[in-house]
């Protein structure tokens, strides 16, 4: 929370939110892939990777804008 409070004024709300979402998707991919925390094991497929890549691309585009 402290890092978000300090970083948001510098990088902007849009980049902060996209970064949070991309991080959550990445973590959920890892948790699902390895079946951590009692979740069923689901392999990382191409659709999930593409979704994560689109979020990273959006983050890069917002950073340039």
Backbone torsions as a table, in degrees:
resi	resn	phi	psi	omega
1	UNK	NA	-38.5	-179.5
2	UNK	-65.0	-42.4	-178.9
3	UNK	-65.0	-38.2	177.1
4	UNK	-65.7	-40.3	179.3
5	UNK	-63.3	-37.3	-179.7
6	UNK	-81.0	-35.0	-174.7
7	UNK	-81.5	-33.9	-173.7
8	UNK	-57.2	-45.4	178.6
9	UNK	-62.7	-27.5	-178.3
10	UNK	-83.0	-39.7	-174.9
11	UNK	-103.7	-13.7	177.9
12	UNK	96.2	157.0	-177.2
13	UNK	-68.5	-40.5	-177.5
14	UNK	-61.1	-47.7	179.7
15	UNK	-65.4	-36.8	178.0
16	UNK	-61.7	-47.4	-178.0
17	UNK	-66.5	-42.3	179.0
18	UNK	-65.5	-39.2	177.1
19	UNK	-63.3	-41.3	177.8
20	UNK	-62.8	-46.6	-179.2
21	UNK	-63.5	-43.3	179.0
22	UNK	-63.0	-39.8	177.8
23	UNK	-64.6	-40.5	178.5
24	UNK	-65.8	-41.5	178.8
25	UNK	-64.6	-42.9	178.9
26	UNK	-61.0	-46.4	179.6
27	UNK	-63.3	-39.1	179.8
28	UNK	-67.1	-34.7	175.5
29	UNK	-61.7	-44.4	-179.7
30	UNK	-65.4	-45.0	-179.7
31	UNK	-61.9	-45.6	179.1
32	UNK	-65.2	-42.1	-176.1
33	UNK	-62.4	-42.4	-177.3
34	UNK	-94.9	-4.2	179.7
35	UNK	66.3	37.2	-178.8
36	UNK	-75.7	161.2	175.7
37	UNK	59.1	28.9	176.9
38	UNK	77.1	12.0	179.1
39	UNK	-84.7	154.8	176.4
40	UNK	-65.9	146.1	-179.1
41	UNK	-74.4	119.7	175.2
42	UNK	-131.2	125.3	-178.6
43	UNK	-67.5	153.3	174.8
44	UNK	-76.8	122.0	-179.8
45	UNK	-109.1	174.9	-175.6
46	UNK	-61.7	-37.8	-178.6
47	UNK	-62.1	-41.5	-179.7
48	UNK	-68.4	-39.5	177.3
49	UNK	-64.0	-42.0	179.4
50	UNK	-62.4	-41.3	177.8
51	UNK	-59.8	-45.1	178.8
52	UNK	-64.2	-41.1	178.9
53	UNK	-62.8	-39.9	177.6
54	UNK	-61.9	-38.5	178.0
55	UNK	-67.0	-40.2	178.3
56	UNK	-66.3	-39.7	176.5
57	UNK	-62.8	-42.7	177.5
58	UNK	-61.2	-40.6	177.9
59	UNK	-62.7	-42.4	178.8
60	UNK	-65.6	-40.5	-179.8
61	UNK	-67.3	-39.1	178.0
62	UNK	-66.9	-37.2	180.0
63	UNK	-64.6	-36.0	179.9
64	UNK	-74.8	-32.0	-174.6
65	UNK	-69.5	NA	NA
